[in-house]
Amino acid sequence: METLAALLYLVASVCFIMALRGLSSPETSRQGNIYGMVGMTIAILTTLALPIVQSYWMIILGIAIGGGIGYVIAKKIEMTALPQLVAAFHSLVGLAAVFVALAAFYSPAAYGIGVPGAIAKGSLVEMALGTAIGAITFTGSIVAFAKLQGLVSGKPLVFPFQHHLNAGLGVLTILLILWLVQSNASVAMWLIVIVALALGFLLILPIGGADMPVVISMLNSYSGWAAAGIGFTLQNNLLIITGALVGSSGAILSYIMCKGMNRSIFNVILGGFGGEGAAAASGGGGERGTVKAGSPEDAAYIMKNAQSVIIVPGYGMAVAQAQHALREMADHLKKEGVEVKYAIHPVAGRMPGHMNVLLAEANVPYDEVFELEDVNRDFGTADVAFVIGANDVTNPAAKTDPQSPIYGMPILDVEKAKTVFFIKRSMASGYAGVENELFFRPNTMMLFGDAKKVTEEVVKAAEQS
């Protein structure tokens, strides 16, 4: 049985690797999801068939409750709410790691790691690390969820000596782990839980809304390492492999996100970048220049007579659920012989790949969607850049203003297009709290209003002209 279980776990691991490979591209993402579901099904059934499982009713009850909740959420969740949903799921992974570690600590004989008060030192290290990372993931994800859901302000909540406090809690956690390994004391275990919970809360609270894509991928990595640590405690090879895959892929994704913002992970964790209202939003240009407001009819006429249009979606599109109207507009332009492309910034939206998911939901062809490095050179020859709800990722201040908090961040060079249409509700700043210089450029025309409504009006005007 052990040989067969090991073989099936290997098959499940391969499925998880194929899932990650599939999810790396929008074209293969559905296939990647299928691989992941097949791998998880194999893993669960194999684990249930192991002789160490002696009672099934609680397991089946747990699967039924969790599966039922998951099904309801999956059916009802809006695409715009995916970032906070992912954050909530990460919190559950962290909490599960803490619960498993506590169960192993109080019933070590059931896990074959010793008896109460005399647990193997290696096992104590494993469960302590799993507990600490899991607790940090839990409270950190709760804060991320609250920020994304708007329950608390997206503004960085900073206070004096916060970095010193966090560093102190980190050192204290290490000392508590050493104490636990030497003493097997339950007090040490519970103090690790409490300190790590506080550390997760304090680490994420100062991070602002603009850095949320990095935070989501970082917490994803944390949840993987927490699972891997508990995998050692449970002596479950598949959990170790799966946790390592999630942890390493999340870390790589965090690196990619930081590279897309030209920031290091330490800048994100320690910087408090991305607050609401960090800079005053302009009401109408003032010394910066004149803001030109256009109409959907203007946009429809100019784009219909253009040769190439590049669409730049942002979180405003997601909030308005404008992706279907946007695809309808693009389809109409293509019928008129206009070349249409979509430009995606690595940190557009509130989580990695957010814009790609929304466009895929609207059945936008994958070959029309391009990443920043593949499409940026095309803006110089484009007749129109149609920006729908994207702000910071198009702000020329990232290249022109050394004093700007987004200075150095790679942006989409939409200002190089002959005409820029910018759909936005108002002149308010983006998540970084920085006024967008693009609003005042002579080739920019603002289309004020709800992204979906304005796009639908553009489509209507194009059809009537």
N, C-alpha and C positions, 0 to 999 in steps of 0.2 A: 504493500500500500504506500509506503514512504517513497519508493521509486516512482510509482505512478503519479503521486501527488507532486513530486519534484518536477516530473516531466510536464504535467499540466500547468504548474506554476511558471515553467519556462515558456510554454505556449502563451500564457496570459501576459507575461513580460514582453514577449515579442509583439503581441497585439498592442500593448501600451506604447511601445516604441514606434510602431507603425501609426498609431493614433497621433502622436506628437508630430511625426513626419507629415501626416495628412493635414493637420491643423496649421502647418506653416504656410499654406497657400489657400486662398479663397476657393480655387478651383477644386481642390481635393479635400476641403474641410468636412463635407458631408461623409465622405469615405473615412476620414479620420475619426469622426464621431462614432461611426459604425464599428470600427476596430476597437475603440475604447469601450463601447458597450459589450461587445463580444468578450473582450479580455476580462472585464469586470464580472460578467456572468460566469465565466470559467473559474475565476478566482473564488467567487462566493460559493459555488457548488462544490468545488474541490475542498474548500475549508470546512464546509458542512459535513463532508464525507469522512473527515479525519476522525480517528478513534478517540481523540481527546475531547471531542464534543459529546457531552453526555445529556444535555437537555436542549430540546429544540423549540419548545413553546415560546420562551422569551425571545429567542433569536427571530423566529417567524413573526412574532408580534412586533418586534422592533422594525423588521423589514417592511411589514405591512403599514405601520404608522408612518415611517420615514418615506416609503414609496408613495403612499397616499398624499402626504403633504407635498412631496416633490412634484407629483403629477398635477395637483391643483395649481401650484405656483407656476409650473411650466406652461399651463394652459392660459393662465390669466396675466402673466407678467408682460408688461409693455417692453418693447425693445429699448426704449429710453431708460428703463429702470435696470437694465442688465448690470451696470457697474456696481450699484449698491447691492444687487442680488449676489454678485460674485463676492463682494466684501462680507456679506452675511454668511455665505457658505464657508468662506475661509475661517470665520470665527468659530463655526461648528467643528471644523477639523481640529483647530487648536484646543477647543474645549474637550473634544473626544480624547486627544492625546493626554490631557491632564487627568481625566477620569481613569483612563487605562493605567497610567502610571501610579495613581493612588491605589487602584485595585491591586496592582502587582506589589505595591509596598506593604499593604495590609494582609495580602494572601499570597506570599511568595511561593509557598509550596505548590500552589496550583499552577504556577508558571515554571516550576523546576529551578528556581534561583536561590533556594535556601529556605530558612524559617524566619518568623518575625524576630527581629533583633540580631539576626545573623545572616543577613542577605549578602551575597557575593559582591565584592567591591566593584567589579566591572559592571554588574547589573545596576548597582546604585548610581554609577556615573551615567549609564545609558538612560535610566528613568529620570534622573535629575535633569539632564540636558533636554530630554523630551518634554518634561514638565515645564521647564523654563521657557523653551521656545514656544510650546503650545500656549502657555498663559500669555506671553507677549503677543502672539498671533491673535488670541481671542479678544483681548481688550483693544489692541490696535485696530483690528477689523471692525469692532463695534464703533470706534470713533470714526473710521473711514466711512462706514455705513451712514452714521449720523450726519456727517458733512455732505455726503453725496445726496442724501435724502432731504437735506435742507433742515434737519432737526436742530443742528447747531450751525453757526456761521462758518463759511468756508475761509474766513480770514484767519491767518496764522495767529494763534493765541500764545503769545510769548510772554515771558516774565523773567525778572532778573535771576541770574545764576541757574537757569534751567539746564544748561549743558553740564554744569558742575554737578547738579543733582542727578542727572541721568547717568553721568560717568560714575558717580558714587554708588548708585543703585546697581550698575553693572558689576562693579568690583564687589559689592556686597553679595550679589548673586553667586559669584565665583567662590567667595569665602564660605557661603552657606552650603554650596555643593561639597566643598572639601570637608566641612564639618559633618555633613550627612554621611559621606563615605567613611569617615573615621569613627562615627558614633552610632550610626543606624537610628538616630533620634528622630522621632516623629515631629518634634517641634521644628527641627531643621527643614524637614520636607514641607511643612505647612508655611514656614517663612519663605521658602523658595517660591511657592505658589503666590503668596501675597505680594512679595517684592516684584516678581515678574509681571503680575497683573498690573501693578502700578507703573512699571517701566513701559509696558506696551501702551498704556494710556498716555503717558507723558511724551513718548517718542512721536506719536502720530498727531497729537493735538496741535503742536506748533506748525505742522505742515499745511500749506494753503491749497486752495482748490486747483491751481494750475499744475501742481505736482501730483495730482491724484492718479494719473496713469502709471507713474513710477511707483507710487505707494501700493496700488493694486497688484502690480507684478511682484513687488518686493514681499508683500504679505503672502502671495501665492508661493513664493520660494520658502518663506518661513514655515508655512503649513506642510510643505513637503519634507523639510528637515525634521519637523516635529514628528511626522509619521514614520520617518526612517529611524529616529531614535527609539520610538516605541516598538518598532519592528524588531530591534535587537532584544528588547525586553521580552517580547512575545516569542522570540526565536522563530520569526516568520520571514523567510527569505523574500517572499513576494512583496511584503509590506516594505521591507528595506529597499528593494529595487524600485518599487513604485515611488516611495518617498524621495529617493535619490533622483529619480527622473524629474519629478515635479520640482524638487528643490533646485536642481541644476538648471532646468529650463527656465524657471522663474528668475533665477539669478542672471542668466543670459539675456532674458527679455528686459530685465531692469537695466542692464548695461546698454541695450539697444535704445531703450527709452531715454536714458540719460545722454547718450550720444546724440539723439535727435534733438535734445534741448541744450547741447553743449555744456552739460553740467556733470559733475561727479556725483556718485551716490552719497558721498559725505555732504556735499552741498545741499542735496535734497533733504537729508535727515536733519542737518544742523542749520540750514539756511532760513527756514521760515518764509520761503518764496511763494508767491502766488496768492496774495490776499485780496479780498474784495476792498475796493476803495483805497488801494495803496497810492493811487494818484487821482487827482480830481478829474472827473469826466467832463469833457467839454460840452457846452450847451449849443455851440453853433459856430465854432471856428475861432473867433476873436483874432488874436495876433497870428494864429497858425495859418490863416487863409480862409477862403470861402468854401463852404460845403454846398455842392450842387445836388439838389433832390430831383430825381427823375420819376417817371411813371412806368407801370407795366407796359404800356403801349410803346414808350420809347425803347425799352429793353427788347420787346418783341420785334420791332422794326429793325433795330441795329443787328440783332443776332440772326434774324432771318436773312439778312443780306451779307452776313459774314461768311468767310471761308472756313474759319476754325474757331471753336469755342472751348475753353477749358473751365470746367465746373469744379469749384473748391468747396466741399461740404465741411461743416463744423458742427459743434454741439447744438447750435441754434436750429439746425436742420433736424437734429434728433428730437429736440424738445417739441418742435412743431409737427413732427411726424410728416415731414415734407418729402420723404424719399420717393414715394410713388408719384407725386405730382412732378417731381424733378425728372424722373425717368420718362414720364409722359412728355415733358417739355423737350427732353433730349431726343426722343423718338420723332417728334414733329420736326425738329431741326434737321435730323438726319434725312428725313424724307425730302427736305428742301436742298439736300446736297451739302449740308454743313458738316464738317468733321468735328466730332465731339469726343472729348476726353475728360476723365475725372482725376483730379490731383489730390492725393491723400498725404497729409503730414503725419509722421510717426506718432505724435502725441495729440492728434485731433480727437476731440471727444473726451470722455471721462475714463476710458480704459483702453488698453492696447487692442487695436483692431476694431474699435467701436464703429468707425465709419464703414469699414469693409463689410461688417455684418449687416448694417442697415441697408447698404446698397445691394447686397446679395438678397436681402429680403424683398427688395423691389425688383428683383430679376434683372439688375443691371449687368450687361455682359462683362465677364471678367477681363477680357482683353481691352476694355476701355478704361480700366482702373489702373492708375500708375502711382508708384511711390515717389516721394520728393526727389530723390536723386535721378530718377528716370524721366521726370517730366519738367523739371525746373528750366532746362535749357529751351523748352518749347514756348515759354511765356513770351519771349522776345519776338516771336513770329506770329503769335496768336492775335486774332482780331479782337476777341472778347475774353475776359476772365470774369466768370459769374460766381461770386463769392456768396455762399448762403450759410450765414450763421457762424463763420469762422472769424476769429479776431486776432488773438496773439500770434498765431502761426502765419499771419500775413503782414504783420506790422514791420515796416521798414526800419523802425527805431532799433530793431535787433542788429541792424548793420550800420546805422548812422549815429546813434547816441550812446557814447561810452558810459553815460550816467544811468542809463536805463537798466532796470533789473533783468530784462530779457536780452541785454546786449550779448552778442556772440551766439545766440541760438539760431541754428539754421532755419530759414523761413522759406515759404513758397514765394517766388519772385513775381507775384501777380501784378505789381506796379509796372512791369515791363510790357504788359499787354497794351494794345492801342486804346482799348476802352475797358474799364473795370466797373462792373455793376456789383454793388454791395448791399445785400439784403440784411437789414438789421432793424430791430424794434425802435432803437434810439441811438443816441451818440454815446451811450455809457461805455465804460472801458470793459475789457475782458477779465478773465480770472486772475491775470497777473496785475490787474489794477492799473494798466498803462494805457494812455490814450493812443489810438492808432493813427499814425501819420498819414496812412493811406486815405483816410476820409477827406483830407484836404488837398490831395493831388489833383491837378487840372484834368486828368483823364479818368477820374473817379466820379461815378454817379450813384448816389445813395437811393435805395428803394426801401423806404421805411414801412414797417408793418410786420405782421406774422409771416414767417417764411413760407408756410404752406399756402396761405391765402394769396400772397403776392405771386408765388410761382404759378398758382392756378389762374390768376388774372393774366399773367404773361402768356400762358398757353391759350387762353380764350382770345386774347388780342391777336396772337399769331394766327389762329384759325380764322379770324374775321378779316384779316388783312389780305 
